[in-house]
Amino acid sequence: MARLNLLEETRYEKLPVSVYSNQQQASLAVAA
């Protein structure tokens, strides 16, 4: 259910979610 909520938020607030996604990718790149 949490995943469905996340999808709803992604559709509802594309800009903040895209920013969070970029930060997450950056963190993964640094960790790698």
mmCIF entry with sequence, helices, sheets and N, C-alpha, C, O atoms, coordinates in Angstrom:
data_MODEL
# 
_entry.id   MODEL 
# 
_entity.id                         1 
_entity.type                       polymer 
_entity.pdbx_number_of_molecules   1 
# 
_entity_poly.entity_id                      1 
_entity_poly.type                           'polypeptide(L)' 
_entity_poly.nstd_linkage                   no 
_entity_poly.nstd_monomer                   no 
_entity_poly.pdbx_seq_one_letter_code       MARLNLLEETRYEKLPVSVYSNQQQASLAVAA 
_entity_poly.pdbx_seq_one_letter_code_can   MARLNLLEETRYEKLPVSVYSNQQQASLAVAA 
_entity_poly.pdbx_strand_id                 A 
# 
loop_
_entity_poly_seq.entity_id 
_entity_poly_seq.num 
_entity_poly_seq.mon_id 
_entity_poly_seq.hetero 
1 1  MET n 
1 2  ALA n 
1 3  ARG n 
1 4  LEU n 
1 5  ASN n 
1 6  LEU n 
1 7  LEU n 
1 8  GLU n 
1 9  GLU n 
1 10 THR n 
1 11 ARG n 
1 12 TYR n 
1 13 GLU n 
1 14 LYS n 
1 15 LEU n 
1 16 PRO n 
1 17 VAL n 
1 18 SER n 
1 19 VAL n 
1 20 TYR n 
1 21 SER n 
1 22 ASN n 
1 23 GLN n 
1 24 GLN n 
1 25 GLN n 
1 26 ALA n 
1 27 SER n 
1 28 LEU n 
1 29 ALA n 
1 30 VAL n 
1 31 ALA n 
1 32 ALA n 
# 
_struct_asym.id          A 
_struct_asym.entity_id   1 
# 
loop_
_struct_conf.conf_type_id 
_struct_conf.id 
_struct_conf.pdbx_PDB_helix_id 
_struct_conf.beg_label_comp_id 
_struct_conf.beg_label_asym_id 
_struct_conf.beg_label_seq_id 
_struct_conf.pdbx_beg_PDB_ins_code 
_struct_conf.end_label_comp_id 
_struct_conf.end_label_asym_id 
_struct_conf.end_label_seq_id 
_struct_conf.pdbx_end_PDB_ins_code 
_struct_conf.beg_auth_comp_id 
_struct_conf.beg_auth_asym_id 
_struct_conf.beg_auth_seq_id 
_struct_conf.end_auth_comp_id 
_struct_conf.end_auth_asym_id 
_struct_conf.end_auth_seq_id 
_struct_conf.pdbx_PDB_helix_class 
_struct_conf.details 
_struct_conf.pdbx_PDB_helix_length 
HELX_P HELX_P1 AA1 ALA A 2  ? TYR A 12 ? ALA A 2  TYR A 12 1 ? 11 
HELX_P HELX_P2 AA2 LYS A 14 ? ALA A 31 ? LYS A 14 ALA A 31 1 ? 18 
# 
_struct_conf_type.id          HELX_P 
_struct_conf_type.criteria    ? 
_struct_conf_type.reference   ? 
# 
loop_
_atom_site.group_PDB 
_atom_site.id 
_atom_site.type_symbol 
_atom_site.label_atom_id 
_atom_site.label_alt_id 
_atom_site.label_comp_id 
_atom_site.label_asym_id 
_atom_site.label_entity_id 
_atom_site.label_seq_id 
_atom_site.pdbx_PDB_ins_code 
_atom_site.Cartn_x 
_atom_site.Cartn_y 
_atom_site.Cartn_z 
_atom_site.occupancy 
_atom_site.B_iso_or_equiv 
_atom_site.pdbx_formal_charge 
_atom_site.auth_seq_id 
_atom_site.auth_comp_id 
_atom_site.auth_asym_id 
_atom_site.auth_atom_id 
_atom_site.pdbx_PDB_model_num 
ATOM 1   N N  . MET A 1 1  ? 0.839  -1.205 0.000   1.00 0.00 ? 1  MET A N  1 
ATOM 2   C CA . MET A 1 1  ? 0.000  0.000  0.000   1.00 0.00 ? 1  MET A CA 1 
ATOM 3   C C  . MET A 1 1  ? 0.876  1.258  0.000   1.00 0.00 ? 1  MET A C  1 
ATOM 4   O O  . MET A 1 1  ? 0.533  2.267  -0.616  1.00 0.00 ? 1  MET A O  1 
ATOM 5   N N  . ALA A 1 2  ? 1.988  1.180  0.686   1.00 0.00 ? 2  ALA A N  1 
ATOM 6   C CA . ALA A 1 2  ? 2.891  2.338  0.726   1.00 0.00 ? 2  ALA A CA 1 
ATOM 7   C C  . ALA A 1 2  ? 3.351  2.680  -0.686  1.00 0.00 ? 2  ALA A C  1 
ATOM 8   O O  . ALA A 1 2  ? 3.517  3.849  -1.034  1.00 0.00 ? 2  ALA A O  1 
ATOM 9   N N  . ARG A 1 3  ? 3.555  1.638  -1.495  1.00 0.00 ? 3  ARG A N  1 
ATOM 10  C CA . ARG A 1 3  ? 4.022  1.860  -2.858  1.00 0.00 ? 3  ARG A CA 1 
ATOM 11  C C  . ARG A 1 3  ? 2.948  2.576  -3.669  1.00 0.00 ? 3  ARG A C  1 
ATOM 12  O O  . ARG A 1 3  ? 3.257  3.457  -4.470  1.00 0.00 ? 3  ARG A O  1 
ATOM 13  N N  . LEU A 1 4  ? 1.682  2.198  -3.462  1.00 0.00 ? 4  LEU A N  1 
ATOM 14  C CA . LEU A 1 4  ? 0.596  2.875  -4.176  1.00 0.00 ? 4  LEU A CA 1 
ATOM 15  C C  . LEU A 1 4  ? 0.537  4.342  -3.776  1.00 0.00 ? 4  LEU A C  1 
ATOM 16  O O  . LEU A 1 4  ? 0.346  5.213  -4.624  1.00 0.00 ? 4  LEU A O  1 
ATOM 17  N N  . ASN A 1 5  ? 0.701  4.617  -2.486  1.00 0.00 ? 5  ASN A N  1 
ATOM 18  C CA . ASN A 1 5  ? 0.696  6.003  -2.020  1.00 0.00 ? 5  ASN A CA 1 
ATOM 19  C C  . ASN A 1 5  ? 1.834  6.778  -2.659  1.00 0.00 ? 5  ASN A C  1 
ATOM 20  O O  . ASN A 1 5  ? 1.660  7.934  -3.043  1.00 0.00 ? 5  ASN A O  1 
ATOM 21  N N  . LEU A 1 6  ? 2.989  6.155  -2.775  1.00 0.00 ? 6  LEU A N  1 
ATOM 22  C CA . LEU A 1 6  ? 4.144  6.819  -3.376  1.00 0.00 ? 6  LEU A CA 1 
ATOM 23  C C  . LEU A 1 6  ? 3.848  7.169  -4.828  1.00 0.00 ? 6  LEU A C  1 
ATOM 24  O O  . LEU A 1 6  ? 4.197  8.253  -5.295  1.00 0.00 ? 6  LEU A O  1 
ATOM 25  N N  . LEU A 1 7  ? 3.199  6.242  -5.545  1.00 0.00 ? 7  LEU A N  1 
ATOM 26  C CA . LEU A 1 7  ? 2.849  6.515  -6.940  1.00 0.00 ? 7  LEU A CA 1 
ATOM 27  C C  . LEU A 1 7  ? 1.875  7.677  -7.029  1.00 0.00 ? 7  LEU A C  1 
ATOM 28  O O  . LEU A 1 7  ? 1.995  8.526  -7.913  1.00 0.00 ? 7  LEU A O  1 
ATOM 29  N N  . GLU A 1 8  ? 0.913  7.719  -6.118  1.00 0.00 ? 8  GLU A N  1 
ATOM 30  C CA . GLU A 1 8  ? -0.049 8.823  -6.105  1.00 0.00 ? 8  GLU A CA 1 
ATOM 31  C C  . GLU A 1 8  ? 0.670  10.145 -5.866  1.00 0.00 ? 8  GLU A C  1 
ATOM 32  O O  . GLU A 1 8  ? 0.380  11.137 -6.534  1.00 0.00 ? 8  GLU A O  1 
ATOM 33  N N  . GLU A 1 9  ? 1.596  10.166 -4.926  1.00 0.00 ? 9  GLU A N  1 
ATOM 34  C CA . GLU A 1 9  ? 2.341  11.388 -4.626  1.00 0.00 ? 9  GLU A CA 1 
ATOM 35  C C  . GLU A 1 9  ? 3.190  11.788 -5.821  1.00 0.00 ? 9  GLU A C  1 
ATOM 36  O O  . GLU A 1 9  ? 3.320  12.972 -6.130  1.00 0.00 ? 9  GLU A O  1 
ATOM 37  N N  . THR A 1 10 ? 3.770  10.796 -6.494  1.00 0.00 ? 10 THR A N  1 
ATOM 38  C CA . THR A 1 10 ? 4.602  11.085 -7.659  1.00 0.00 ? 10 THR A CA 1 
ATOM 39  C C  . THR A 1 10 ? 3.772  11.759 -8.733  1.00 0.00 ? 10 THR A C  1 
ATOM 40  O O  . THR A 1 10 ? 4.229  12.699 -9.383  1.00 0.00 ? 10 THR A O  1 
ATOM 41  N N  . ARG A 1 11 ? 2.546  11.276 -8.921  1.00 0.00 ? 11 ARG A N  1 
ATOM 42  C CA . ARG A 1 11 ? 1.683  11.853 -9.947  1.00 0.00 ? 11 ARG A CA 1 
ATOM 43  C C  . ARG A 1 11 ? 1.183  13.232 -9.507  1.00 0.00 ? 11 ARG A C  1 
ATOM 44  O O  . ARG A 1 11 ? 0.967  14.114 -10.338 1.00 0.00 ? 11 ARG A O  1 
ATOM 45  N N  . TYR A 1 12 ? 1.005  13.409 -8.214  1.00 0.00 ? 12 TYR A N  1 
ATOM 46  C CA . TYR A 1 12 ? 0.401  14.637 -7.691  1.00 0.00 ? 12 TYR A CA 1 
ATOM 47  C C  . TYR A 1 12 ? 1.425  15.761 -7.594  1.00 0.00 ? 12 TYR A C  1 
ATOM 48  O O  . TYR A 1 12 ? 1.110  16.919 -7.870  1.00 0.00 ? 12 TYR A O  1 
ATOM 49  N N  . GLU A 1 13 ? 2.661  15.417 -7.199  1.00 0.00 ? 13 GLU A N  1 
ATOM 50  C CA . GLU A 1 13 ? 3.709  16.435 -7.036  1.00 0.00 ? 13 GLU A CA 1 
ATOM 51  C C  . GLU A 1 13 ? 4.947  15.977 -7.794  1.00 0.00 ? 13 GLU A C  1 
ATOM 52  O O  . GLU A 1 13 ? 5.866  15.400 -7.212  1.00 0.00 ? 13 GLU A O  1 
ATOM 53  N N  . LYS A 1 14 ? 4.963  16.238 -9.083  1.00 0.00 ? 14 LYS A N  1 
ATOM 54  C CA . LYS A 1 14 ? 6.059  15.730 -9.910  1.00 0.00 ? 14 LYS A CA 1 
ATOM 55  C C  . LYS A 1 14 ? 7.383  16.424 -9.595  1.00 0.00 ? 14 LYS A C  1 
ATOM 56  O O  . LYS A 1 14 ? 8.427  15.772 -9.572  1.00 0.00 ? 14 LYS A O  1 
ATOM 57  N N  . LEU A 1 15 ? 7.357  17.727 -9.354  1.00 0.00 ? 15 LEU A N  1 
ATOM 58  C CA . LEU A 1 15 ? 8.615  18.452 -9.140  1.00 0.00 ? 15 LEU A CA 1 
ATOM 59  C C  . LEU A 1 15 ? 9.340  17.998 -7.876  1.00 0.00 ? 15 LEU A C  1 
ATOM 60  O O  . LEU A 1 15 ? 10.508 17.617 -7.965  1.00 0.00 ? 15 LEU A O  1 
ATOM 61  N N  . PRO A 1 16 ? 8.697  18.020 -6.690  1.00 0.00 ? 16 PRO A N  1 
ATOM 62  C CA . PRO A 1 16 ? 9.383  17.578 -5.475  1.00 0.00 ? 16 PRO A CA 1 
ATOM 63  C C  . PRO A 1 16 ? 9.857  16.131 -5.573  1.00 0.00 ? 16 PRO A C  1 
ATOM 64  O O  . PRO A 1 16 ? 10.945 15.801 -5.101  1.00 0.00 ? 16 PRO A O  1 
ATOM 65  N N  . VAL A 1 17 ? 9.055  15.277 -6.175  1.00 0.00 ? 17 VAL A N  1 
ATOM 66  C CA . VAL A 1 17 ? 9.430  13.870 -6.299  1.00 0.00 ? 17 VAL A CA 1 
ATOM 67  C C  . VAL A 1 17 ? 10.638 13.723 -7.210  1.00 0.00 ? 17 VAL A C  1 
ATOM 68  O O  . VAL A 1 17 ? 11.531 12.922 -6.934  1.00 0.00 ? 17 VAL A O  1 
ATOM 69  N N  . SER A 1 18 ? 10.673 14.497 -8.306  1.00 0.00 ? 18 SER A N  1 
ATOM 70  C CA . SER A 1 18 ? 11.809 14.410 -9.222  1.00 0.00 ? 18 SER A CA 1 
ATOM 71  C C  . SER A 1 18 ? 13.074 14.890 -8.528  1.00 0.00 ? 18 SER A C  1 
ATOM 72  O O  . SER A 1 18 ? 14.151 14.331 -8.738  1.00 0.00 ? 18 SER A O  1 
ATOM 73  N N  . VAL A 1 19 ? 12.949 15.925 -7.703  1.00 0.00 ? 19 VAL A N  1 
ATOM 74  C CA . VAL A 1 19 ? 14.107 16.425 -6.950  1.00 0.00 ? 19 VAL A CA 1 
ATOM 75  C C  . VAL A 1 19 ? 14.591 15.355 -5.979  1.00 0.00 ? 19 VAL A C  1 
ATOM 76  O O  . VAL A 1 19 ? 15.793 15.116 -5.868  1.00 0.00 ? 19 VAL A O  1 
ATOM 77  N N  . TYR A 1 20 ? 13.673 14.716 -5.283  1.00 0.00 ? 20 TYR A N  1 
ATOM 78  C CA . TYR A 1 20 ? 14.025 13.642 -4.349  1.00 0.00 ? 20 TYR A CA 1 
ATOM 79  C C  . TYR A 1 20 ? 14.692 12.493 -5.097  1.00 0.00 ? 20 TYR A C  1 
ATOM 80  O O  . TYR A 1 20 ? 15.667 11.917 -4.612  1.00 0.00 ? 20 TYR A O  1 
ATOM 81  N N  . SER A 1 21 ? 14.172 12.160 -6.271  1.00 0.00 ? 21 SER A N  1 
ATOM 82  C CA . SER A 1 21 ? 14.735 11.083 -7.068  1.00 0.00 ? 21 SER A CA 1 
ATOM 83  C C  . SER A 1 21 ? 16.172 11.413 -7.453  1.00 0.00 ? 21 SER A C  1 
ATOM 84  O O  . SER A 1 21 ? 17.049 10.552 -7.387  1.00 0.00 ? 21 SER A O  1 
ATOM 85  N N  . ASN A 1 22 ? 16.411 12.656 -7.853  1.00 0.00 ? 22 ASN A N  1 
ATOM 86  C CA . ASN A 1 22 ? 17.763 13.068 -8.227  1.00 0.00 ? 22 ASN A CA 1 
ATOM 87  C C  . ASN A 1 22 ? 18.705 12.966 -7.033  1.00 0.00 ? 22 ASN A C  1 
ATOM 88  O O  . ASN A 1 22 ? 19.846 12.529 -7.177  1.00 0.00 ? 22 ASN A O  1 
ATOM 89  N N  . GLN A 1 23 ? 18.235 13.365 -5.861  1.00 0.00 ? 23 GLN A N  1 
ATOM 90  C CA . GLN A 1 23 ? 19.061 13.285 -4.654  1.00 0.00 ? 23 GLN A CA 1 
ATOM 91  C C  . GLN A 1 23 ? 19.366 11.829 -4.318  1.00 0.00 ? 23 GLN A C  1 
ATOM 92  O O  . GLN A 1 23 ? 20.478 11.495 -3.911  1.00 0.00 ? 23 GLN A O  1 
ATOM 93  N N  . GLN A 1 24 ? 18.374 10.976 -4.493  1.00 0.00 ? 24 GLN A N  1 
ATOM 94  C CA . GLN A 1 24 ? 18.567 9.554  -4.193  1.00 0.00 ? 24 GLN A CA 1 
ATOM 95  C C  . GLN A 1 24 ? 19.588 8.948  -5.155  1.00 0.00 ? 24 GLN A C  1 
ATOM 96  O O  . GLN A 1 24 ? 20.451 8.177  -4.736  1.00 0.00 ? 24 GLN A O  1 
ATOM 97  N N  . GLN A 1 25 ? 19.495 9.292  -6.439  1.00 0.00 ? 25 GLN A N  1 
ATOM 98  C CA . GLN A 1 25 ? 20.445 8.787  -7.427  1.00 0.00 ? 25 GLN A CA 1 
ATOM 99  C C  . GLN A 1 25 ? 21.846 9.287  -7.106  1.00 0.00 ? 25 GLN A C  1 
ATOM 100 O O  . GLN A 1 25 ? 22.814 8.537  -7.228  1.00 0.00 ? 25 GLN A O  1 
ATOM 101 N N  . ALA A 1 26 ? 21.964 10.551 -6.694  1.00 0.00 ? 26 ALA A N  1 
ATOM 102 C CA . ALA A 1 26 ? 23.263 11.110 -6.336  1.00 0.00 ? 26 ALA A CA 1 
ATOM 103 C C  . ALA A 1 26 ? 23.847 10.354 -5.142  1.00 0.00 ? 26 ALA A C  1 
ATOM 104 O O  . ALA A 1 26 ? 25.040 10.051 -5.118  1.00 0.00 ? 26 ALA A O  1 
ATOM 105 N N  . SER A 1 27 ? 23.004 10.050 -4.153  1.00 0.00 ? 27 SER A N  1 
ATOM 106 C CA . SER A 1 27 ? 23.466 9.315  -2.977  1.00 0.00 ? 27 SER A CA 1 
ATOM 107 C C  . SER A 1 27 ? 23.953 7.926  -3.380  1.00 0.00 ? 27 SER A C  1 
ATOM 108 O O  . SER A 1 27 ? 24.981 7.462  -2.887  1.00 0.00 ? 27 SER A O  1 
ATOM 109 N N  . LEU A 1 28 ? 23.225 7.265  -4.269  1.00 0.00 ? 28 LEU A N  1 
ATOM 110 C CA . LEU A 1 28 ? 23.629 5.937  -4.726  1.00 0.00 ? 28 LEU A CA 1 
ATOM 111 C C  . LEU A 1 28 ? 24.945 6.018  -5.482  1.00 0.00 ? 28 LEU A C  1 
ATOM 112 O O  . LEU A 1 28 ? 25.799 5.145  -5.331  1.00 0.00 ? 28 LEU A O  1 
ATOM 113 N N  . ALA A 1 29 ? 25.121 7.054  -6.292  1.00 0.00 ? 29 ALA A N  1 
ATOM 114 C CA . ALA A 1 29 ? 26.353 7.219  -7.067  1.00 0.00 ? 29 ALA A CA 1 
ATOM 115 C C  . ALA A 1 29 ? 27.537 7.412  -6.119  1.00 0.00 ? 29 ALA A C  1 
ATOM 116 O O  . ALA A 1 29 ? 28.615 6.863  -6.346  1.00 0.00 ? 29 ALA A O  1 
ATOM 117 N N  . VAL A 1 30 ? 27.333 8.193  -5.061  1.00 0.00 ? 30 VAL A N  1 
ATOM 118 C CA . VAL A 1 30 ? 28.407 8.429  -4.086  1.00 0.00 ? 30 VAL A CA 1 
ATOM 119 C C  . VAL A 1 30 ? 28.718 7.139  -3.329  1.00 0.00 ? 30 VAL A C  1 
ATOM 120 O O  . VAL A 1 30 ? 29.880 6.825  -3.072  1.00 0.00 ? 30 VAL A O  1 
ATOM 121 N N  . ALA A 1 31 ? 27.672 6.400  -2.978  1.00 0.00 ? 31 ALA A N  1 
ATOM 122 C CA . ALA A 1 31 ? 27.859 5.152  -2.237  1.00 0.00 ? 31 ALA A CA 1 
ATOM 123 C C  . ALA A 1 31 ? 28.599 4.129  -3.095  1.00 0.00 ? 31 ALA A C  1 
ATOM 124 O O  . ALA A 1 31 ? 29.403 3.349  -2.585  1.00 0.00 ? 31 ALA A O  1 
ATOM 125 N N  . ALA A 1 32 ? 28.326 4.136  -4.399  1.00 0.00 ? 32 ALA A N  1 
ATOM 126 C CA . ALA A 1 32 ? 28.977 3.189  -5.305  1.00 0.00 ? 32 ALA A CA 1 
ATOM 127 C C  . ALA A 1 32 ? 30.417 3.629  -5.524  1.00 0.00 ? 32 ALA A C  1 
ATOM 128 O O  . ALA A 1 32 ? 31.158 2.974  -6.257  1.00 0.00 ? 32 ALA A O  1 
# 
